[in-house]
Amino acid sequence: MEEESRKEPYNIIEQGGSGEVEEKKSRFIANVSPVETEEEALSYIEMMKKKYWDARHNCYAYVIGERAQLVRFSDDGEPSGTAGKPILEVLLGMEVRNAVIVVTRFFGGTLLGTGGLVRAYTQAAQEGMAASVVRRMRYGTQLHIITDYNGIGRIQYLLGMRKIVIEEPVYTDVVTLKIKVPYEEESAVRKEITEATAGRAQIEKIADAYYRI
């Protein structure tokens, strides 16, 4: 089961963004950033606390690891469960990994109640995510292919039908190229290329890894 879950797709933040909502004159400002480690997440949180030093609360959540092996959140003085957990739920609900969201609240003078706080922190986190650039990561196989000029047209057609991008093509007396194939499609792609080129194409696995799509 662990091996299978490791192959599940997930999302990453390619570029962080910020968003803001207002609820009864309280401002909720969300800032989103990609992070690779817990140290990076904590450093970003401290940076936001210094930037918004005069705010009432700087609540946050972060998720580290392809399988969300590490999750942390903080209400930073808000009632328990009304801030950090809703922010975390936005990250997990969007299948985002290796990211941190800090939602800063400037108190507007009116208490919002637990329901109002959960709604405001959730909406702020969603706005921050909407302003960010998100990319999908899929587990797949990188293949190295060598073919003659008779086979390249057929291979290009097959890969185009599957929307697989050809990388680093080199044209000499033969054609060499690299592709990244979704893990579950590797066998089918190999079979299609072999049949289309009457077995003349050489296909070599380079590595299994996550890659952006």
Secondary structure, DSSP 8 states (H G I E B T S, - for coil): -HHHHHT--EEEEEE--EEEEEETTEEEEEEEEE-SSHHHHHHHHHHHHHHTTTSSEEEEEEEESTT--EEEEE-TTS-TTSSHHHHHHHHHHTTB-SEEEEEEEE--SS--HHHHHHHHHHHHHHHHHHTSEEEEEEEEEEEEEEE-HHHHHHHHHHHHHTT--EEEEEESSSEEEEEEEEGGGHHHHHHHHHHHTTT-SEEEEEEEEEEE-
